[in-house]
Amino acid sequence: MLRLDACAEIGFTTCSYTAFPRRDWPPASFPRPDWFPGTRHPADVSYAAPDSGYTWTETDTPGITAWDHRPDISEYERWLYRFGSNLPRAPDSDGGRKVPLDTTYTRVEPVDSWRPDASIYESGYNVREEEPAARVPEPAPQGAPGKNPPFMLLSQADECKVDLVFLMDGSWSIGKRRFKIQKDFLSEVAQTINVGVTGPVMGVVQYGDEPVTEVSLKSASSSRELRSAIEKITQKGGPSHVGKALGYINKQFFSDANGNRGGAPNVAVVLVDGWPTDKVEEASRLARESGINIFFVTIEGADDVEKKNLIENDFVDKAVCRTNGFFSLPVSSWFALRKLVQPLVKRVCDADRLVCSKTCLNANDIAFVIDGSSSVGTGNFRTVLQFVANITREFEISDTDTRVGAVQYTYEQRLEFSFTQHGNKAELLNAIKRINYWSGGTSTGAAISYAAEQLFSKSKPNKRKIMIVITDGRSYDDVRQPALAVHRQDVIAYAVGIAWASQDELEYIATDPDKEHAFFVDEFDNLYKFVPKIVDNICQEFNSQPRN
């Protein structure tokens, strides 16, 4: 990304190039902090300094130094200091005892050796690269009397149990200095969430041309170990391939071998300097459907002129789980990044709102295949629809969560609604209620094949495909071959038989083991008993499968 004005980028409204490295006390024309004691003097240069945790409002008048403001220094000593006279020193005001130089008036720390005759070029000072990043504060010990920690600490491990990865921007556009600010930010987050094996665990992936795991989920068992690992990270460079990085964490990072715990929500926080250099929509969709909650932190986004260079407009809204602002956090500058630590940690630890986390309730495409034959009858058909609605209520329904479709069959088949037709639970339940009873014969085998073609052929990747067939009698056609065909397509089939249903046909339809997937009741009114059994079995099977 082209940075046209380095001075403006770091917050200066007026640029001056008579800058010097920092010393033990400020030289002439060096910005003086608000808390510096002494008489105020008119400012000769206007600065708007970056947000680094301090407040800088004005500069000293040329020719006036730190000693000119010292209330405990005599005029004679000031004169000696400023003009270098060899005249004998006057007695000190305290009876001859020397007054040591008091350096407690300034928080500025020396970072370079300073020589009066050194030029700004010899010192290596750069307006853009040498402004200090905000220091990471050490937390006060928990329980220390009379002290409040400087930022939120999650002292209880079970307050935040997430598997968290940060995708840090290592592209060349970010620069070395801002890369260091990014590392300091990650260190402060690591300290704030209080990493532990029974609480949150955190990893880091750096992306540029190719993503690379810097810290896996099992690399650090404490915040101290994690901060040490972050400090060792070096910038890789390259373009900002965010889409490639999202694909990487989906396929490789969140794996059992890499420390994924399974029972904890998977969360990815993407730090982007400007905008991605590749497309993110498809990679984000696949990651979300694998259960990864994606947060985007965008720093110094594109202005109106730069937006024409975007590969994918509105890439944040296309990448995150919801576009309500919870999963996206724009930041105006890198110097404001440290202010984001507490609100970001609060969000990634909010388990109730991590709705993209993959669970047995939000990772399915469920197809109901409903018997509408004449032997069912109008009243019993309404009971069957209530059974379908009761199962549906147990799942989280949306385009990125569980989706539901329905087919009614007699001799023929009718698609009542597809997986994509109803995107929320209330709308879906109303659609189930509105299904009209058809009446006719019973061709269950043809109905299974029809559901596979009309519904599961359009199922999304990473969705678990579940079919629930409901029938009250023996089929007029063969069910064995259609059932084998859907089993080969990784469809988990449940068979629910009522009254005159054939037990052997139920077992052909159901996925093995039959006792977990085939059910029979004598009366329609007893269907409700199978709702918890079917839902529990769906979840048990989901939780027993290892994460790829």
C-alpha positions in Angstrom: 0.0 0.0 0.0 1.4 3.4 -0.9 1.9 5.7 2.1 2.2 9.2 0.6 2.8 11.2 3.8 4.7 9.4 6.6 4.4 12.5 8.9 0.6 12.6 8.5 0.4 8.9 9.0 1.8 9.0 12.6 -0.4 11.9 13.6 1.6 15.1 13.0 -0.3 18.0 11.6 2.8 20.0 10.9 6.1 18.3 10.1 9.5 19.4 11.3 12.7 17.7 10.4 14.9 19.1 13.2 14.2 16.0 15.3 16.8 14.4 17.6 17.0 11.1 19.4 15.6 11.1 22.9 17.9 11.9 25.8 17.6 12.1 29.6 16.0 15.5 29.3 14.3 17.2 26.4 16.5 19.5 24.3 15.3 22.7 22.8 12.2 22.5 20.6 11.4 19.0 21.9 7.7 18.4 22.7 7.2 18.7 26.5 4.6 16.5 28.2 1.7 18.0 30.1 3.0 16.8 33.4 6.4 18.5 33.1 6.7 21.0 36.0 7.5 24.7 35.6 6.2 27.7 33.8 4.3 27.3 30.5 5.8 28.9 27.4 4.1 29.7 24.1 4.4 26.8 21.6 6.4 27.6 18.5 5.5 24.4 16.6 2.2 22.6 16.5 2.3 18.8 16.9 -0.4 16.2 17.1 1.4 13.2 18.5 0.4 9.6 18.0 -1.7 7.9 20.7 0.9 6.1 22.6 -0.5 6.4 26.1 0.9 9.9 26.8 -0.4 13.4 26.2 1.8 15.9 24.4 0.4 19.4 23.9 3.2 21.9 23.3 6.9 22.5 22.9 9.5 24.5 24.8 10.5 27.9 23.5 13.9 27.6 21.8 16.8 28.2 24.1 15.0 27.1 27.2 16.0 23.7 28.6 14.8 21.4 31.4 17.0 23.2 33.9 15.2 26.4 33.2 12.1 24.9 34.8 13.7 23.3 37.8 12.2 25.0 41.0 15.1 23.8 43.2 18.0 25.1 41.0 19.5 28.6 41.6 19.8 31.2 38.9 23.6 30.9 39.2 23.5 27.1 38.5 21.2 27.7 35.5 23.6 30.3 34.2 26.6 27.9 34.6 24.8 25.1 32.9 23.7 27.2 29.9 26.9 29.1 29.2 29.5 26.6 30.5 31.4 29.2 32.7 34.5 28.1 34.7 33.7 30.6 37.5 33.6 29.1 41.0 30.3 27.7 42.0 28.2 29.6 44.4 27.3 27.8 47.6 24.2 25.6 47.3 21.0 26.8 48.9 21.1 23.9 51.4 24.4 24.8 52.9 26.9 23.5 50.4 25.5 20.1 49.8 25.3 19.3 46.1 21.8 18.9 44.6 21.8 15.8 42.4 20.2 16.0 39.0 16.6 15.0 39.5 15.4 12.9 36.6 12.0 12.0 38.0 10.4 14.8 36.1 10.3 13.0 32.8 9.3 9.5 31.8 11.3 9.6 28.6 13.9 6.8 28.5 17.2 7.0 26.6 17.2 4.8 23.6 20.4 5.9 21.8 23.8 7.3 22.7 23.6 11.0 22.1 26.4 13.4 21.0 25.9 17.1 20.7 27.5 17.2 17.3 25.6 14.2 15.9 23.4 14.7 12.9 19.9 13.2 12.6 21.1 11.0 9.8 24.0 9.5 11.8 21.7 8.7 14.7 19.4 6.6 12.5 16.3 8.4 13.7 13.4 8.2 11.4 10.2 10.1 11.8 8.0 7.1 10.9 10.0 4.2 12.4 11.3 5.4 15.8 8.3 6.6 17.6 8.0 4.2 20.5 5.2 1.7 20.6 2.9 1.6 23.6 4.5 -0.4 26.4 2.6 -3.5 27.6 1.7 -2.9 31.2 2.3 -5.7 33.7 -0.9 -6.6 35.6 -1.1 -6.0 39.3 -1.2 -9.3 41.2 -4.7 -10.5 41.6 -6.0 -9.9 45.1 -3.4 -7.2 45.9 -5.0 -4.9 48.5 -5.8 -1.4 47.3 -4.9 -2.1 43.7 -6.9 -2.5 40.6 -5.3 -4.2 37.5 -4.6 -1.8 34.6 -6.7 -3.9 32.3 -9.2 -6.7 32.6 -7.8 -10.0 33.8 -9.8 -13.1 33.5 -8.7 -14.8 36.7 -11.0 -17.7 36.4 -9.9 -20.1 33.7 -13.5 -21.2 33.0 -14.5 -17.6 32.3 -13.1 -17.8 28.8 -12.6 -21.2 27.3 -11.8 -20.7 23.6 -9.3 -22.0 21.1 -8.1 -18.7 19.7 -5.8 -17.9 16.8 -4.5 -14.5 15.7 -3.7 -14.0 12.0 -1.1 -11.3 12.1 -0.2 -9.3 9.0 3.4 -9.9 8.0 3.2 -8.2 4.6 5.8 -5.7 3.4 3.2 -2.9 3.5 3.1 -3.0 7.3 6.7 -2.0 7.9 9.0 -3.1 10.7 7.8 -0.5 13.3 4.1 -1.3 12.9 4.9 -5.0 12.9 6.5 -4.5 16.4 3.3 -2.6 17.5 1.3 -5.6 16.3 3.5 -8.0 18.4 3.1 -5.8 21.5 -0.7 -5.9 21.0 -0.7 -9.7 20.8 1.5 -9.9 23.9 -1.0 -7.7 25.8 -3.9 -9.8 24.6 -2.1 -13.0 25.7 -1.6 -11.5 29.2 -5.2 -10.3 29.5 -6.9 -13.5 28.7 -4.7 -15.5 31.1 -3.8 -18.4 28.9 -4.0 -21.9 30.6 -4.7 -25.5 29.7 -8.1 -25.4 31.4 -9.0 -22.0 30.1 -8.3 -20.1 26.9 -5.4 -21.2 24.6 -4.0 -19.0 21.9 -1.9 -19.5 18.8 -0.5 -17.1 16.1 -0.4 -17.5 12.3 1.6 -15.0 10.3 0.4 -14.4 6.8 1.9 -12.7 3.8 2.6 -14.6 0.6 2.2 -17.9 2.4 0.7 -18.4 5.9 2.9 -20.0 8.6 2.1 -21.2 12.2 4.3 -19.2 14.6 2.6 -20.5 17.7 0.3 -23.5 17.8 -2.5 -24.0 20.3 -0.4 -26.4 22.3 2.9 -24.5 22.2 2.3 -22.3 25.2 0.6 -23.3 28.5 0.8 -19.9 30.1 0.7 -16.2 29.2 4.4 -15.9 30.0 5.4 -18.7 27.6 3.1 -17.2 24.9 4.5 -13.7 25.2 8.0 -15.1 25.0 7.1 -17.0 21.8 5.5 -13.8 20.3 8.6 -11.8 21.0 10.7 -14.2 18.8 8.4 -13.8 15.7 10.1 -12.1 12.7 8.4 -10.5 9.8 8.1 -12.7 6.7 7.0 -10.1 4.1 5.0 -10.6 0.9 1.5 -9.5 -0.1 -1.6 -9.6 2.2 -3.1 -13.0 1.3 -5.8 -13.1 3.9 -8.0 -15.6 2.0 -5.2 -18.0 1.7 -4.6 -17.7 5.5 -8.2 -18.4 6.3 -8.1 -21.5 4.2 -4.9 -22.5 6.0 -6.4 -22.3 9.5 -9.5 -24.1 8.4 -7.7 -27.1 6.9 -4.6 -27.2 9.1 -4.4 -25.0 12.2 -7.6 -26.1 14.0 -6.7 -29.8 14.1 -6.4 -32.2 16.9 -2.7 -32.6 16.2 -2.2 -28.9 16.5 -3.9 -28.7 19.9 -7.6 -28.1 19.0 -9.6 -29.3 22.0 -13.0 -29.9 20.3 -15.2 -28.8 23.2 -14.1 -25.2 23.0 -15.3 -22.6 20.4 -12.8 -22.0 17.6 -12.1 -18.2 17.2 -9.9 -16.5 14.6 -9.0 -12.8 14.8 -7.6 -11.4 11.5 -5.4 -8.3 11.7 -5.4 -6.4 8.4 -3.3 -3.4 7.5 -5.4 -1.7 4.8 -7.0 -4.5 2.8 -6.4 -8.1 1.6 -4.6 -8.7 -1.7 -6.8 -11.8 -2.5 -10.4 -12.7 -2.1 -11.7 -13.8 1.3 -15.4 -14.5 0.8 -15.2 -18.2 -0.2 -12.4 -19.1 2.3 -14.4 -17.3 5.0 -17.6 -19.2 4.2 -15.8 -22.5 4.4 -14.1 -21.6 7.7 -17.4 -20.4 9.2 -19.2 -23.6 8.2 -16.4 -25.5 9.9 -17.3 -23.7 13.1 -14.7 -20.9 13.1 -15.8 -17.6 14.5 -14.0 -15.0 12.4 -13.3 -11.5 13.8 -11.7 -8.8 11.5 -9.6 -6.0 12.9 -8.9 -3.5 10.1 -6.3 -0.8 10.6 -6.1 2.3 8.5 -8.5 1.1 5.8 -8.6 2.3 2.3 -9.7 5.9 1.6 -11.9 6.9 -1.3 -9.0 7.0 -3.8 -7.5 3.7 -2.7 -10.9 1.8 -2.7 -10.6 1.4 -6.5 -7.6 -0.9 -5.8 -9.7 -3.3 -3.6 -9.8 -6.9 -4.8 -13.1 -7.5 -3.1 -15.4 -4.7 -1.9 -17.0 -5.0 1.5 -14.6 -7.8 2.3 -15.2 -7.6 6.0 -19.0 -8.1 5.7 -18.3 -11.0 3.4 -15.9 -12.6 5.8 -17.4 -12.4 9.3 -20.3 -14.4 10.7 -22.6 -11.5 11.2 -22.6 -8.0 9.8 -24.0 -6.4 13.0 -20.6 -5.0 14.0 -19.9 -7.6 16.7 -17.4 -9.5 14.6 -15.8 -6.4 12.9 -13.6 -3.8 14.7 -12.1 -1.0 12.5 -9.2 1.0 14.0 -8.2 4.4 12.7 -4.4 4.0 13.3 -1.9 1.5 14.6 -1.3 3.7 17.7 -4.9 3.2 18.7 -4.6 -0.6 18.5 -3.8 -1.0 22.2 -7.1 0.5 23.1 -8.8 -2.5 21.5 -7.4 -5.1 23.9 -10.2 -5.1 26.4 -13.2 -4.9 24.1 -11.7 -7.5 21.8 -11.0 -10.0 24.6 -14.6 -9.4 26.0 -16.0 -10.3 22.6 -13.9 -13.4 21.9 -14.8 -14.7 25.4 -18.5 -14.1 25.0 -19.6 -17.8 24.4 -23.2 -16.9 24.1 -22.5 -14.7 21.0 -20.0 -17.0 19.3 -22.8 -18.3 17.1 -20.5 -19.5 14.4 -18.8 -22.1 16.5 -19.4 -25.5 15.0 -21.7 -27.7 17.2 -24.1 -30.5 16.6 -26.9 -28.0 16.5 -25.6 -25.6 13.8 -23.6 -27.8 11.4 -26.3 -29.8 9.5 -28.4 -30.0 6.4 -31.5 -31.9 7.6 -34.0 -33.3 5.0 -37.4 -34.5 6.2 -39.0 -37.1 3.9 -42.7 -37.1 5.0 -45.3 -39.7 4.1 -48.4 -38.1 2.7 -50.2 -41.3 1.7 -53.9 -41.9 2.1 -53.4 -44.2 5.1 -52.0 -41.4 7.2 -55.1 -39.2 7.3 -55.4 -35.4 7.8 -55.3 -35.5 11.7 -52.3 -37.8 11.9 -50.5 -35.7 9.2 -50.8 -32.7 11.4 -49.3 -34.8 14.2 -46.4 -35.7 11.9 -45.8 -32.0 11.1 -45.7 -31.3 14.8 -43.1 -34.0 15.2 -41.0 -32.3 12.4 -41.4 -28.9 14.0 -40.3 -30.2 17.5 -37.1 -31.6 16.1 -36.4 -28.4 14.1 -36.8 -26.3 17.2 -33.8 -27.9 18.8 -31.4 -26.7 16.1 -29.9 -23.3 15.4 -31.3 -22.2 12.0 -29.7 -19.8 9.6 -27.8 -19.9 6.3 -24.5 -20.4 8.1 -26.0 -22.8 10.7 -28.3 -25.7 10.4 -30.6 -25.7 7.3 -33.8 -27.7 6.8 -35.6 -28.9 3.7 -38.7 -31.0 3.3 -40.2 -33.5 0.8 -43.7 -34.9 0.9 -44.4 -38.1 -1.0 -47.1 -40.5 -2.1 -46.8 -42.2 -5.5 -45.2 -38.9 -6.5 -42.9 -36.5 -4.7 -43.2 -32.8 -4.0 -40.5 -30.4 -2.7 -42.1 -28.4 0.1 -39.1 -26.2 0.6 -35.3 -26.3 0.0 -32.4 -25.8 2.3 -32.0 -22.2 1.2 -35.7 -21.1 1.3 -36.1 -20.3 5.0 -33.2 -18.6 6.8 -34.5 -18.3 10.3 -36.3 -20.5 12.8 -39.6 -18.6 13.0 -40.0 -18.5 9.2 -39.1 -22.2 9.0 -41.6 -23.3 11.6 -44.3 -21.4 9.8 -43.4 -23.1 6.6 -43.7 -26.5 8.2 -47.1 -25.6 9.6 -48.3 -24.6 6.2 -47.5 -27.9 4.4 -50.8 -29.3 2.9 -51.7 -32.9 3.2 -51.4 -34.6 -0.3 -52.9 -38.2 0.0 -52.1 -41.0 -2.3 -50.0 -44.2 -2.5 -46.6 -45.0 -0.8 -43.4 -45.0 -2.9 -40.7 -44.5 -0.2 -37.8 -45.6 -2.4 -38.6 -43.0 -5.0 -39.0 -40.3 -2.3 -35.5 -41.1 -0.9 -33.9 -40.7 -4.4 -35.9 -37.5 -5.0 -34.7 -36.0 -1.7 -31.1 -36.9 -2.6 -31.4 -35.1 -6.0 -33.4 -32.1 -4.9 -31.8 -31.4 -1.5 -28.5 -33.1 -0.8 -27.0 -32.5 -4.3 -27.1 -28.8 -3.2 -25.8 -29.4 0.3 -22.8 -27.1 1.3 -19.3 -28.4 2.0 -18.7 -29.2 5.6 -22.4 -29.7 6.4 -23.4 -32.9 8.0 -26.2 -34.4 5.8 -29.0 -35.9 7.7 -32.2 -37.5 6.3 -35.2 -38.3 8.5 -37.8 -40.6 6.7 -41.2 -40.8 8.2 -43.6 -43.6 7.0 -46.7 -45.4 8.2 -46.7 -48.4 5.9 -44.9 -50.7 3.5 -43.5 -49.1 0.4 -44.9 -50.0 -3.1 -41.4 -49.8 -4.5 -37.9 -51.0 -3.4 -36.2 -49.0 -0.7 -32.9 -50.9 -0.5 -31.1 -49.5 -3.5 -32.1 -45.8 -3.0 -31.0 -46.2 0.7 -27.6 -47.6 -0.2 -27.1 -44.8 -2.7 -27.6 -42.0 -0.1 -25.5 -43.9 2.4 -22.6 -43.8 -0.1 -23.1 -40.0 -0.3 -22.4 -39.8 3.5 -26.0 -39.1 4.3 -26.9 -40.2 7.9 -30.4 -41.7 7.5 -33.0 -42.1 10.2 -36.2 -44.1 9.7 -39.3 -43.5 11.8 -42.1 -46.0 11.3 -45.7 -45.8 12.6 -48.5 -48.4 12.8 -48.2 -50.5 9.6 -44.6 -49.6 8.7 -42.3 -52.6 7.7 -39.5 -53.2 10.2 -37.2 -54.7 7.6 -37.7 -51.6 5.4 -36.9 -49.3 8.3 -33.6 -51.2 8.9 -32.7 -50.9 5.2 -33.3 -47.1 5.2 -31.5 -46.5 8.5 -27.8 -45.9 8.8 -26.0 -48.6 10.9 -26.3 -49.3 13.7 -30.0 -49.7 13.2 -30.9 -49.4 16.9 -29.6 -45.8 16.9 -31.3 -44.8 13.6 -34.5 -46.9 13.2 -37.6 -46.3 15.4 -41.1 -47.6 15.5 -44.3 -46.6 17.4 -47.8 -48.1 17.3 -49.6 -44.7 17.3 -48.9 -41.3 15.8 -49.5 -39.6 19.1 -46.4 -41.3 20.5 -44.0 -39.7 18.0 -43.0 -37.0 20.4 -41.1 -39.6 22.5 -38.5 -39.9 19.8 -37.6 -36.2 19.5 -35.0 -36.1 22.3 -33.6 -39.5 21.2 -33.0 -38.4 17.6 -31.5 -35.0 18.7 -29.2 -36.6 21.3 -28.0 -39.2 18.8 -27.2 -36.5 16.2 -25.1 -34.7 18.8 -23.4 -37.9 20.1 -22.3 -38.8 16.6 -21.1 -35.3 15.9 -19.0 -35.1 19.1 -17.5 -38.6 18.7 -16.0 -37.7 15.3 -12.4 -36.4 15.3 -11.8 -33.0 13.8 -10.0 -33.1 10.5 
